[in-house]
Each structure stands twice: as structure tokens, then as C-alpha cells.
Amino acid sequence: MKTILITGATDGIGFETAKLFAANEYALILHGRSQQKMDATLEKITQSFPNAKVEGVLADLSKFSEIASLIKEIKANYHSIDAIINNAGVLKLPKPITEDGLDARYVVNTIAPILITRGLLPMLSKQGRVVNLSSAAQAPVVSEAITGDVQLHDDMQAYAQSKLALTMWVKYSTHAFDSSQVNVAVNPGSLLASKMVKEGFGVAGNDLSIGAKVLFDAAVSEKFKEASGMYFDNDNGVFSEPHPFALKSSHYDDMMRAIEKVIDEQAISFT
């Protein structure tokens, strides 16, 4: 039985994706922040799918200590993972600056997926996949915003930057993976009916199953077998280029220097 890790799995696209995997008899590791929401999520899935093999892990992905603890917990309790779906994301927050003085959108949407992937890569199966949630909302990355030297006051701008940053990391980091593994960025679809869309845009949104289906496919289908380093735009149903800013490798170099600076300052350990 293949094992799938989904972050941000207690509601929205993450929860819908978890149900799809449970229906297809995959073993699940579901991440959330709240014990209460996690308990409710596990209960809903096991009620709908009595034979489901599903367990929960908790972490606030805006806190580096909890990211590290999450990685350590998974490494201690599992020996392999077949897919990591980096789904957790934030847009509007009451306090957008973390306790470390960093923009929470960059920490949760960009740095946490990179750290989780790095930490769990040694246990990713030979043909394993990492699916990273991108977005149609993309904006040129300001490296100083990653390090906290510049504060972004516009929620949508911060979100769009963080999503392009993650997409850029996917594009330029294929060397870190085996040739049979896949690391892909996916825009699951615009304005889907998630809590984040309701809070950010004030609209009910579109059917979440649109996003869940493409994340499922990205993690296991033949269509994504050769997709490492690529960006899939589910609004148009095609692989495409991200924002033009991403196409210049020097922009990626600047971005990664900022990300590595933050990671080094946090002294993250996965062991």
C-alpha cells in the first residue's frame, strides 16, 4: 500500500484530496494545526471509508521548530513515503508577521514545503513524487521580503510572491531528485471553494473536487510521470510557463540566497 503525506488536510482542497486517496485505498498521513480539527477529519474519513489507513500529525508551519518536529515525527514512524503533497497555504492573517519577524506567507507557502521536502527526501520512494501547490496568482519575488527586511502590506501581493517562489524552486531544483522521481508545481484551479478563498476574496468559490482531482493525478497518474521541474496550470489543463520573472535563473539565485539565509539563521535540524 502506497503512503501519501498531505499538508493542510483538515479542510478545503487538502481534505477533498485526502478523501479521494482514501477511496482509492492509499495509506494517508494527514497534517493539520488543530487537534480538534484533526480528530474531526480522521473521524469523517474513517466513517466514509472504514478500511482507510489514516493517521494525523500536527504542526504550525509558520514555526520552524514545529516544521522540524513534524519531519522528525514522520521519519521516526514511517520508513517510506510515495508522495508528498505540499498543500498547506495561507493568504490573509490577523498577524502576517511570524514570531521570527518573517512574512508568514513566505514561511508557510514557500519555505515550509522546501524544508519538508528536503527533510523527507531520503525516505521518498524511488518513483516518489512531490506535488507543490502553486497558483494562478504569481508576482515577482522580492528577496528582501523573504528575509523580513521588507514588509509586504498587501496580502495578495505577498501570497502571489510566495507562490511564484515555490514554483521557481520546483523549476530549478530537479537536480536534487532521482531521475525517476517527480517534483512538480500545480495550480489546482482558481477561486476554488476553500476557506482561504472565502476569506481572501469574499466569494463562495468553485467545486473543490476540481483541485482534488488534479492533485491526485499529479501524485500518481502517468500524465505527470515526466513532469519534474514543470508547472501545471489546471485553469487551462496544460503544462505552461510560470510568470516571466521565473524564467531568469539569476532571479532564482537571489531568491534561494534569501531562503538559505533564513534557514541557516533558524539552524534547522532534521535529526
N, C-alpha and C positions, 0 to 999 in steps of 0.2 A: 504493500500500500504506500503510495507516494504521500509525502508530507509537505504541506503548504503553510507558510507563515504570511499572515495578513496583518498589517498595522492599521490602526484606526478602524477596527472591525466591529465596534459596538453599535454603529448606526450608519446611515447613508449607503454609499456605494460599497464600502467595506463589508457591511453586514449582508447586503444583497449578494455580493461576490462569495462570501462565506457560505451562504445557503446554496448557491449553485455548486460549489465544490462538495459540500456535504451530500447533496443529491446525487452526485457522481462518485461517491464513496472514496473521497480523499481524506486523509488524516489532516486535521487542522490545528494550527497554533494561532490563536486569535489574540491580538494585542488591544488593550484599551487603557484608559486612565483611571476609571472609576470602578471600584469593586462591585458596587451596586449595579451599574450598567453591564458589567461583565457577567455577573450572576444571571441577570435577565436575558442576556444574549445567549449564554450557554443553555439556559432552560428552553428558550424558544427553538433553538436548533435541535436539541435532543428530543423535544416534543414532536417536531416536524419530521425528524429523521432519527428514529430510535436506535439505529445501528451506527450512528455517527461517532467517529473517534475525534473528539474535540476537546481541547484544553485552552485555558486562558493565561495570559501573562500581563502584568500591569507595569506601566511606566509613563511618566510625564516626559514627553520627548522634547520639552523646552529646557530640561535639566540634564546636563551632561552626566552627572553621577547616576541618574536613573537610566540613561541610554546604556551606559557601561554595565549597570546591574542587569538590564534586560538581556544584553548579549551574553553575559556570564551565565545567567539562568538557563537560557536556551542551550548553550554549549554544554552545560552540566547535565541536562536532562534528555538531550537528543543527540544521536550520532550523525545524522544527515538530514538535509533539507533539500527538497526538489524544486521549490520555487519560493522566492521572497517577493511579496507584493508590497512595495513601499507606498501605501495608500494614505496614511495619516497626513493631514494638512490643516492649516489654519489661515484665516483671512482677517476677519475683524476680531479684535480682542480688547477687553477693558484695559488691560495693561500690555501694550505691544512690546515693551522692553523687558527682557528677562532679568533675573537676579544678577546675571553676569554683565549686564549693560549692553546686551546684544538684541538685535531685532528678532523677535520670536518667529516671524515668518521665515527668515533665513535659517534659523536653528531647526525648526520643526520640518519645514518643507524641503530644505536642501542638505544641511549638514547632518541631521539625524539619519536620513536614508543612506548617505555616503558612509557614515560610521557603522550603521547596522550591516550594510553590505560588506564592508571591509572586515568587520568582526566575525561574520558568519561565513565568509567566502571559503575558508578551509573546509567547512562541512557541507558546502553546496555540491550536490551530486555532479557526476561527470557531464551530464547533459542538462544540468540545472539552469534555471532562468531567474533573472531579477527583473521585475516589472516596476517601473518608476512612474508615478502619476505626474504627468505634465499637464498642460492646459493650453487652450487657445489664447489665453491671456499671457502674453510674453512681452518683456520690456528689457532694454539694455541694462546689464548688470553694473551697479556701482560698487566697486570693490570695497570702498570705504564704508559702505553701509553694512557689509558683511562683518567687518571688524568692529563696528559700533562707533566709528569716528564720524560718521554722518548719520543723522537720524531721518528716516523716511516718514513723513507725516500723512501721506496718502496711502490708505490701506490697500487699494487696488494696485497702486504702483509697487508697493512692497511685495505683494503677492505675485504679481506678474514677473518681477525681477527674480524672485526666489524660484519660480517655476522654470524660467529660462535657464537659470544657473544649474538646476538639476538636469535639464535636458542637455546642456553643454557638457556636463560631467559624463553623461552617457555617451555622447558623441566622441569624446576624446579619451575615454578610459578603457577601450576594448582590449588593450594590451594586458590589462590586469586579469583577464579571464582566459580560461582554456578555449581553444578554437571551437569546441563542441558546446560551450556554454553561451548563454544569451543575456545581455544586459540592454534593455530597451526602454525608451520613454514613450508613454502613451497619453494622449489627450482623450479621456474616456467619453467626451461629449460635453458640449457647452450647456450651462444652465440646467443641469440635472437636479432633481428634487431632493437635494441634500440639505442638511441643517445649515451648512456653510453658505449655500446659495441663497437660502431664505434670509439669513442674517445679512449677507453682503449686498443682495440685490432686491430684497423685498418681494420676490416672486415665488410662486409655488414650484415651478421648475418642471422639467420633462421626466419621463419614466426612468427610474434608476436602473432598471434592468438593461437599458442600452449600455450603460457603463460597465455593469457587472459582466455582461456577455463578452465585451472586448477584453476585459482584464483576465477572464477565464481563458479566452483564446490565446492571449499573449503569453500566458503561463504554460500552456500545454499543447496548443494546436500546431500542426505542421506549417501553417501560414507564417508563423513567427520563428521558424527554425533557423533562418539565416538573418535574423533581424538585429543582431548585436550592433550597438552603436547608432541605431536608427530611431527616428521619431515617427510614430503613427498617429495620424490625425483622424479620430473617429467621427468628427463632424463631416468629413468628406469621404471617409472609408478608405484612405490611402496612406502609404508612407510618403512623407514630404519633408522638405527642409524646414527647420525652425526659423525663428526670427533672424534676419540677416546678420545681426550682431554676433550670432553664434558661429558664423562661418569663418571668422578670423581667429586663427589659433592664438595670436598674441592676447586677445581678449580672454581666452580660456586660461592662459598662463597667469595673467593678472588676477583673475578670479581665484584660481587654485592657490596662489600665494597667500591671498587673504584667508581662504578657508583653512589652509595648513597652519597659518599663524594662530587662528582661533583654536584649532585642535591642539597645537603644541602648548599653548597657554593653559589649556584645560588639563593637560597631562593625562589624557585618556588611556586607560589600560584595559585590555580585553581578557586578561588572565587573572 
